[in-house]
Amino acid sequence: SLEGGVRAAILARAYLSLDRPLLALAAVGAADRRERRGDDIDAELLYIEGAASERIGDWLRAASAFGRIAALRGDWLDAVERAGRNYAKTIEMTDDAAVLEKTGALEPVAAESEDRS
């Protein structure tokens, strides 16, 4: 029988290879976070989370996952590069945010009379 983290990583990797990123994220999320799996399995689950998040356009989640890998395994240079790239995409998205400007004063609405007799 496979350990829970290994089983979740295999399942998530299979979903990702079938281009089912949301199912891959569900499989990663179902892995018991309290279980001590070791840095390699944790990094594998985070890598899958990052790759799946990239596919659905969730740049912030991808940057976070790849950044946590960099903290665990600084020798995974691909994860370090992808963390930076996804963070940059997050910043680009905030540059395109709409800005609301005040164009006039708000007028108070008159309260209706409670006495309707």
C-alpha positions in Angstrom: 0.0 0.0 0.0 1.3 3.4 -0.9 1.7 6.2 1.7 -1.0 8.9 1.5 1.3 11.6 0.2 2.8 9.4 -2.5 -0.6 8.2 -3.6 -1.9 11.8 -3.8 1.2 12.8 -5.8 0.7 10.0 -8.3 -3.0 10.8 -8.7 -2.4 14.5 -9.0 0.4 13.9 -11.6 -1.9 11.7 -13.6 -4.7 14.3 -13.6 -2.2 17.0 -14.7 -0.9 14.8 -17.5 -4.5 14.4 -18.7 -4.9 18.2 -18.7 -7.3 18.2 -15.7 -5.7 20.9 -13.5 -8.7 21.3 -11.2 -8.7 17.6 -10.4 -5.0 17.7 -9.8 -5.5 20.5 -7.3 -8.2 18.5 -5.6 -5.9 15.5 -5.3 -3.1 17.7 -3.8 -5.6 19.3 -1.5 -6.9 16.0 -0.3 -3.4 14.9 0.9 -3.2 15.0 4.7 -1.1 18.0 5.5 -0.5 16.7 9.1 1.2 13.6 7.8 5.0 13.8 7.7 5.9 12.9 4.2 9.4 14.2 3.8 10.7 17.1 1.7 10.7 15.3 -1.6 7.0 14.4 -1.5 6.0 17.8 -0.1 8.0 19.5 -2.9 6.4 17.2 -5.5 2.9 18.1 -4.3 3.8 21.8 -4.3 5.2 21.5 -7.8 2.0 19.9 -9.0 0.0 22.6 -7.3 2.1 25.3 -8.9 1.9 23.7 -12.4 -1.9 23.2 -12.2 -2.4 26.7 -10.9 -0.4 28.1 -13.9 -2.7 26.2 -16.2 -5.8 27.8 -14.8 -4.3 31.2 -14.6 -4.0 31.5 -10.8 -0.6 33.2 -10.9 -0.6 34.1 -7.2 -1.2 30.5 -6.1 1.4 29.2 -8.5 3.9 31.8 -7.3 3.2 30.8 -3.7 3.5 27.0 -4.4 6.8 27.4 -6.3 8.1 29.9 -3.7 7.5 27.3 -0.9 9.4 24.7 -3.0 12.3 27.2 -3.2 12.3 27.4 0.6 12.3 23.6 0.9 14.6 22.8 -2.0 16.7 25.7 -3.2 18.3 23.4 -5.7 15.1 23.1 -7.7 16.1 26.0 -10.0 13.0 25.5 -12.2 10.7 26.1 -9.2 12.7 29.2 -8.3 12.4 30.6 -11.8 8.7 29.8 -12.0 8.0 31.5 -8.6 9.5 34.7 -10.0 7.7 34.5 -13.3 4.3 33.8 -11.7 4.9 36.6 -9.2 5.7 39.0 -12.1 2.4 37.9 -13.8 0.5 38.7 -10.6 2.1 42.2 -10.5 1.1 42.7 -14.2 -2.5 41.8 -13.4 -2.7 44.4 -10.7 -1.4 47.0 -13.0 -4.4 46.5 -15.2 -6.9 46.9 -12.3 -9.6 49.5 -12.9 -9.4 52.7 -10.8 -12.6 54.3 -9.5 -12.6 58.0 -9.3 -15.1 60.3 -7.4 -16.9 62.4 -9.9 -19.6 64.1 -7.8 -21.1 64.3 -4.4 -23.6 61.8 -3.0 -26.9 63.2 -2.1 -28.7 61.8 1.0 -31.9 60.0 0.3 -34.9 61.4 2.1 -36.4 58.9 4.5 -40.0 57.9 3.9 -42.6 59.1 6.4 -43.5 56.3 8.9 -46.9 57.8 9.4 -49.0 56.7 6.5 -52.4 57.5 7.8 
